[in-house]
Amino acid sequence: MRLLTRPWSAHSLSEGSVFGPFDCLLGEYSGDAPRGFEYTTLLSGRVRDTSTGLALIPYPKRDHAVAPERQGFPVRPRTGYEPVTDAEFEGVEALQHMNEVLSRIQELEEALEDPNEIWSRLREAWRRAENEADPKMAEIVRQARHMQPILRELEKRIRRVLRRQRELTPLDRVQEMDRASMVWLTRQPGRNTPERAGASQRILATVRRENFDTLENRVLNAYARLASDVAREWLREHPRAKSSARYKQVESFQKKCRTLARKLSDLGVMIAPPGATPNYVLMQDKSYREVHTNWLRLLLRRKIEDDLWAWQAETWTDFAVLAIILAIDELSEAELIAQSPISWNSEAAGGRWFEQDRPIAVFWLRETNRIVEVQSRPEKPGALLSAARAHVALRISDPNSSELPRRVAVWTPHSMRRLSLEDSANDAALLLQQMQVLAQTEVLRHGLIMTPARGQAGQASAQRGKVRANAIALGPAGEDLSIGFGAVRDFVRGEIYESFA
């Protein structure tokens, strides 16, 4: 397999070199799929009668990995730890970016509740996301609203049990003795009980003491600690929302969880391990049952984050596809005439939250009389798209014309640090120019690069003869989303209305 740092690059990673944070983790192979390391196939096609494949390699969960070697990558922040070093701060920023992208995609799940208004509802949700002072609903926000009164109620009646234990007890207070206590007593010197009690007049007896270290309280302690950590992360990711009601609610919830966890620790309550089998109280007591259910939700969130961290590039591709669809749907003459069923997954699989057939959406422009298809990971990409190594494309056709349909290659490169838009556009345009010798049954002259802005949204373009490549850096929230999505909107409109001029 040839290891590539850019999908449009003809140069593979040289021998002895390693992937770094400025690189896209890609590979290209011919013939049979390679073995020996973890990857997922983004695109399978044929170029000059040869089977080809574009592979995506996951981000390492540590700062380095082998097969293939990856070094210098930010590490996902550990739960409950504040960043100190530059590398840790970079990891926090990468996690925040990942969570924001995830929020934009998860808004699709809410929009699916009304199949007739999917894209208009999603567009409205994205418009709200441009305002960072109005943070998006998240799992911890929902729990802050729902669980705070439950925790207050539980704090007043933390469940306790009376447990038997052996202690040296004054004779006049002895109420119960077990076999071990009696054996101890018979082994003491003396002819009767008072003599055997000795000068202290105490004997070993069974007493009952209050104990708070029960399974349900261990789960409560584990939940309070985890919820406090997740709430702190959410607050750190939304510093511009301090005046919002949601921010204050989460902040209050974080303080309540921290106080409760400290109180339970003072009472000698341990922390339940993940996967603990619930007992009768956790299943039947309403408040403890809610704690257990929401604890499992947060644990599942951590498991999902591990998978999403490795496959962020897949999640970014889905985000880019949704951005293109929303840009087309905004056209006043655009009418959605076909849409593949969108199957939402209960949890992310390989960084992907939803599956769909191909194409994901087909629009008819009533006045211009054009058909625009949005293709994501096409099963039969064709020679040009395979050669371009682009697993997203626009297909524009005129139903009343004999002209060949035109495709626009869309690259969605993801890297931990911002790519140079100018260099990317120039290199992509060069590849498109070199590919034109393959153009026999289809037309592909233009390309679009959609890459993470990393706090610096912008755009650049490059033209070589009849081919043109545009590069856009956009983000999932705030100004990066507003500026970046505006650039995507302008590109889509220009491509549709100028393609057939």
Secondary structure as UniProt FT lines:
FT   STRAND          2..4
FT   TURN            7..8
FT   TURN            15..16
FT   TURN            21..22
FT   STRAND          26..30
FT   STRAND          40..47
FT   TURN            48..49
FT   STRAND          50..56
FT   STRAND          64..65
FT   TURN            66..69
FT   STRAND          70..71
FT   TURN            79..80
FT   HELIX           86..111
FT   TURN            112..113
FT   HELIX           115..117
FT   HELIX           118..129
FT   TURN            132..133
FT   HELIX           139..156
FT   STRAND          161..170
FT   HELIX           171..173
FT   HELIX           179..186
FT   HELIX           193..197
FT   TURN            198..201
FT   STRAND          202..211
FT   HELIX           215..237
FT   HELIX           239..241
FT   TURN            242..243
FT   HELIX           245..266
FT   TURN            267..268
FT   TURN            274..275
FT   HELIX           280..284
FT   HELIX           286..310
FT   HELIX           312..329
FT   TURN            332..333
FT   STRAND          334..339
FT   STRAND          342..349
FT   TURN            350..351
FT   STRAND          352..356
FT   STRAND          361..365
FT   TURN            366..369
FT   STRAND          370..376
FT   HELIX           382..388
FT   STRAND          392..397
FT   TURN            399..400
FT   STRAND          406..411
FT   HELIX           421..435
FT   HELIX           436..438
FT   STRAND          443..452
FT   TURN            454..455
FT   STRAND          458..464
FT   TURN            465..466
FT   STRAND          467..474
FT   HELIX           478..499
//
